[in-house]
Amino acid sequence: MELRVERDALADAVVWTARSLPARPPMQVLLGLLLDVSDSGLAVSAFDYEVSSRIELPATVAEAGRVLVPGRLLADIVRSLPAQPVDLRLEGARVVLTCGAARFTLPTLPVEDYPALPDMPTTTGALASDAFAAAVGQVAIAAGRDDTLPVLTGVRVEIEGENLTLAATDRYRLAVRTLTWRPEEPGLSATALVPARTLAETAKALTGGAEVTMALATGTSGDGMIGFEGGPAGSLRRTTSRLLEGEFPKYRSLLPSESSATAEVPTLQLVEAVKRVALVAARNAPVRLGFSADGLVLEAGGADDAQASERLECGWEGTEALQIAFNPAYLLDGLAAVDSDVTTLSFTGPTRPAVLTGKRDGDAALADYRYLLMPVRLSG
């Protein structure tokens, strides 16, 4: 094996692929990155039996071959290299990396013990990469992080024809986003539960290209697998992931069909006010919001502790005043995800979930995102 590759392209490929290396692998070879050199260039791959990553990039190839090298060590090395072409060649059981005056010799791992990467499932459809990344970012924030409840650590993907819906919940909040896409088969209907972290990292990594292709395994062959492909020209990226098992909560029943009161608040002003007032809130203590015809009053702190309050103007439509409390971090997550100049908060009562949506003239996409937030019960 012998080749020359541009430093920036190699660093981008190795660092992106190495991000999915397992912390505690069942086999030592899974700590390696597979370098597959052919006449078409260089492919860098990683696989841990759950998630696979592969990126293809152009290279000047003198001799084809396959080699497995310690992944994190290679990532650390390529990040530090000068801005010059990188030469890689296999000498016996070691890989020699040369870049300008820098020279490294890396041990290899037994490539014959490395598992075969899974094939991409059949293409299901495609959509704009920036729209996909934005939608995933809006939803993945609400996914759970408790591995003892694996179903809640995923994002539910629902396909109904040209509509693609993403949903996630950790029991304290729920985020739902619907967007249009281009399915391979008209009238296609399918669901999948994708690990939220993998989905978020993949969506962010594929924004370099115009589109993202999604492939979902169905039928008896390859059940439980989803794949994504995209990236800029000359740097094709591909990720596959096993799907999570289990029944996702019936989230649609949680979304209220109507509200008894609504408030419209400038998003940036509300974000800054929540951050200031929350400075005096003890750990996990809520921020209290009081809505009325006179505006919005935010409060935090207790009688024996530091206290803070701030008043904001807001549009209020309700028959009576409402006092409600939220976890400030969860509230700030929702306000950031709404991505709107004005946030609409819809209420059905002080102990019932509130729904945050965006409001911007002429932007229909804002109506396709909803962030439901459970309130914190106030004592007394």
N, C-alpha and C positions, 0 to 999 in steps of 0.2 A: 504494500500500500504506500502510495506517495502522491501528494497533491500540494497545490498552492491555492490559498483562499484569502479574500480580503479580511483584514482584521475586524472591522466593524460588523460585517456580515456574520463572521464566525462567533464573535462575542454575543451578538444578539441571539443567534441560534442556540448556543450552548447555555446561556443564562436562562433563556425562556424554557428550554427543555429541562434543565436541572431543577427548576422550581418544583417539579412534580416527583422528585426522588423521595422515596420513603424515609422517615426518620428511623424506624426500627423494622428493617426488611426481614422477611422470613428466610431469604437467601442473600448471601453477600453479593452475588452478581447483579442483584437489583439496584445496588448502589452505583452501578456503572452507566455510562452513556454509550450507546452503540453508534459508532461511526461507520457508515456504509458508503463506500466510495465506488462509483460506477462511471461509465462514460458520460452520463448525463449530469454528474456533479456529486455533491456531498449531501447525505441525509443524516441528521442527528436525531436519535430516538431515545426515549425512556419509557419504562413500563413497570408497574408494580402489581399487576394482576387486577387492579381496579381501574386505573386511568393510564392511558397511553398517550404520548406526545411525540410528534414527528414533524420535522421541518426540513424542507429541501432548499438548497441554495447552490448557486453556480460555483464552480471551482475548475481550475486547470489541473486535469488529472494526468499523471504520468503512469500510475499503476493502480488498478482497481483492487479492492479488498475490503475486509470487514475486521473491525477491532473494537474491543470493549475496554474503556478506560475509566478510572475513578471520576465520577461525575462532578462532585463538588470541588475537587482539586482542580480539574480542568476549568471549571467556571471561574474559580479564583484567579487562575493563571491568565486566562484570556482577557479578563477585566483589566488586568494590570499591564497588558502589552502596549508597546508604542504603536503609533498609527502607521504601520508598515505591513506589507503582505506577510502572511503566516505560512510557513512550510511545515508540513506534517509527513513523516515517513515512519514506517515500521521497520525496526532493526531487531530481529530475533523476537524476544518476548517483551520488548519495550518500544514505546513510541517516542520519537525525538521531535520536539517542537522548536522551531527556530523563527524568530521575528527580529529583524535588525541584528543588533549585537546580543540579544537575549537568547538563551538556549536552555531548554528544559528537557529532561528525560523522565517519562512517566511509565510506571509499571502497567501491565495489562491484566485484565481479568479473563477467565476462560470463556471465550465467546461461544463455544459449543454448548455451554450450560445455560446460555441466555434464552428465555422463552420467546417463542414467536409472537410478534405483535398481532393483535386482532385485526381482521380486515374491517374496513369501513362498511357499515350497513348500507342498504340501498337508499339512495337519495330520496328524501321526503319532500323537500322544498327549499326555498331560498328567500332571503330578505336583505335589505340594506344593512350593512355592518354597523353604521352609527346608530340607527334606530334600534337594532338588536341590543347593542351595548347599553344604550340609555334605558331601555325597558328592563333589562336584567338588573342594572344598578338600582332602579327604583324598587324592585321586588325583593332582591336578595337580602337587603338590610333587615327584613322582617323574619328571615329564617332563623330557626333555633340553633344554638351552639352546644347543646347538651347531647353528647353522643349516646346517652342512655335512652334517648328518644329519637332514634335515627330518622323516623318518618318526618319529623319536624325540622330536620337539618336540610331538607330538600326543597327544591322549587318544582311545583307541579306545572307541567307543560300540557296544555289542552289544545288540540287541533280540531277545528270544525270548519272545513272548507278553507276559505281565505282568511279566517280569523284565527289568530294565535294568542292564547291567553296564558299568562304566567301568574302564579299565585304562591305566596309563602306566608307562614305564620309560626310564631313561637308561643302561642296561647295568649300573649299580652297585646299583640298587634297583628294586623293582617294587611298585606299589600297585594293588590291585584292590578295587572296591566293587560289591556287587550290591544293588539295591533294587527294590521293586515300584512299578509305575506303572500308568496307565490307558491302554492303547493304543486307537486308533480301530478297529482291526481285530483281533479275537481270533485268536491264532495267528500274528501278524505276526512275521517274521524279517528282520532287516536289520542292517547294520554301517556304520560311518562312522568316519573319522579326522579329528578336529576339532583345530585349533590350540589348544594348552593355554592360552596366555595369553588368547586371545579367549574361550574357554569359561569360564575362571576369572573374568574381569572381567564377563562377561554374567551368570553365575549369581549373583554378588554384587549386581549392579545390579537384579536382578529379585525380590529378597526382599521388596519393599514390598507385593506382591500376594499373594493366597492361593495361586495356582497359576502354574506356568510351562507354556506350550504349546510343544511341540517339533515342528518340521516338517522332514521329511527328503525331499529330492528323489529320486525313483526313476523309472525308465523313460528314454526317449530325450529328454525335455524337461527341461532344467534339471539335468542330472546334476552331481553334485559340489557340492551346495549344502545347507546346513542352516540353519534359522531358529529363533529363540526369541522368544517374546512373553509379556509379563507386566507387572507393576508395579502400583502402587496405583491406585485409582479416580481417573479424571481425569488420569492421567499414564501412558498406555499406551506401553510401550517395546518396540521391535522391533529385533532384530539378525539379520543374515544373514551367513554366512561360507562361503567356498569351502572344500571339504574338501581335506585333504592327500592326495597320491597316493603309492603305494608299499605294500609289504607289511609290515604290523606283525609284530614277532616273535611266534612261537607261544608265548605266555607261559604258557599253562596247563601246559605240560610242565615249566616251571621250578618250579612249586609242588609241594613234596614231599607225597606222599600219607600219609606217616607220619613220626614222629620218634623218635629214640633217647633224647632227654632233653628235659625242659621245666623252665622256671623261672618262678615267679610273683613279681613284684616290685612294691611300691607305686610307681605311676607318678611321682608328684610327687617322692618321695625319690630315685628314680633320675635324674630330670631334673636336680635340683639337684646331685647328686653328679657327674654327667657334666660339668656346667658348671664345677664347681670343679676337678675333676681335669684337665680339658682346658686350664686356664689355663697349665699348664707345657708343653703339647704344642706342638712346633714346627709351622709351617704344614704342613697336610696330613698331619701325624703322627697315628697312631691312638690311641685309648684302649683299653687292654687290660682285659678282663673275665674274672675267674676264678670259675667256679661250682663249688660243692662242697656236701656236706652241712653244712658249717660256715657257709654263706652265700655272699655275693658280695663280691669284692674288686676294686675299680677301681684301675687304675694308669696313669700316663702319665709321659713324660720318659725320659731316658737316663742312663747312668752318668756322663757328663761334663757333663750339663745339670741343670737343676732337675728335681725329681721330686715326684710327688704320689701318694698312695694313700688310699683310703677304703673302709671295710667297711660293707656293708648286710646286713640280714637278708633272706632270700628263701626261698620254697618251692622245693626242688630235687628233681626226680625223674630220677635217672640212675644208672647202675651205677658210674660213675667220674667224677672231676673233669674239668672242661672249661675250657680256656684259649682265648679267642677275642678278636679285636681288630676294632674298627669305626672308620670315619670318624666323629668325634663329631658333626659337623653333620648328617650323614645319620641317625645314630641319634636325635638330638634331633627331627628332622623326623618320624620315625616315631612316637616317643613322644607328640608333640603330636597327630598325626593319629589315633592310636588312640582318643583321647578316652574314657579309662576310668580308674577309680580304681586298678585293678590291670592290669598288662601281663603277658601270657604270652609268653615267648620259647621257641620250639620249635627244636631243633637236630637235625641229622643228622651233625655232625662239626665239628671246629675249622676246616676249610677249605671247608666247604659253607655255602650261604646259611642264615641264620636267618629265621624268620617271626615277626613281632610281631602279636599280636591282643589285643583287649580282653577284659576279664572283669568283668561286673557282673551281679548276680543279676536275672533277669527281663527282661533287655534282649536280645532276639534279634538286634537290628540289629548288635550288636558282632561277632557271628559272621560277618557278611557283609562285614567289612573285613579284608584281610590286607596286610601290609607286609613284603615280602621284602627282606633286606639282605645284600649280599655282604660277607664279612669281608675284612680286610686281612691278607695273609700275614705272619706274624712270621718274622724271620730267626733263624737259629740253631736 
